[in-house]
């Protein structure tokens, strides 16, 4: 017979998905790239700042594209 009052262990937490990991990486890249770009330009090294600015811009564009694509999938019910 099942004991309905028995305390059991909680179910294991789900693993972190690819979408979550990529979101964290893109946000980190955006912030780090923007900070390094701003810092290097304020020090007077604009040639070293350009690659970090381009990297921050690429991360920002990727985040926007993912958000628009994810919104379209949610609106259409996840169908492709």
HELIX and SHEET records of a PDB file:
HELIX    1   1 UNK A   18  UNK A   43  1                                  26    
HELIX    2   2 UNK A   46  UNK A   75  1                                  30    
END                                                                             
